[in-house]
């Protein structure tokens, strides 16, 4: 059954003030901390209000029901978000802003400590790249102590292909006097296994690095958690391909 943004859910749902006080999201957060809240309750605090017949918690639940997870919500375009009852342009814009806030917060952490492992790379860029529906390439530029100089966007490709040329990679590395760099790209399918094109590009870069005297520390492919205890990324260095 489809319903418009302005129509109530079948049978309606209790308003926040009709929920027992101990179970209201704001009161629950204050008493037990933010970790005690469900994803829908966190979204409800963020939204502040729902619409007639549909509480803010129900709006959050509908978002999660429709898209499946917070990560999937973060990948949606504004148009898809505004098709959810209770989500207008203002709330959709706020959602985009809060997801970007989280990505920038993760990046800010690495302005004060070195990037030494693929786990660090995943923490730095995983949330950003997992939110994209297209393959893209990012370059992590590092100083001699492996501290972050900057993250440089290189290319944006199609759903399953992203072409990057070595000259596009070395240009920013040289311009910012990087001592070394880490190449990072995503696989929107979620499977971080390298393709033959990924392997060829890595080999070409490794050879070019000898000429430019800039070290390629790793090539990391970002996927999504699979639930099989496998890491949601592939490191060329850890796998012996670099």
Secondary structure by P-SEA (a helix, b strand, c coil): ccccccccccccccccccccccccaaaaaaacccccccaaaaaaaaaccccccccaaaaaaaaaaacccaaaaaaccaaaaaacccccaaaaaaaaaaaaaaaaaaaaaacccccccaaaaaaacaaaaaaccbbbbbbbbbcccccccbbbbcccccccbbbbcccccaaaaaaacccbbbbbbbcccccccccaaaaaaaaaaaaaaaaacccccbbbbbbccccccccccccccccccc
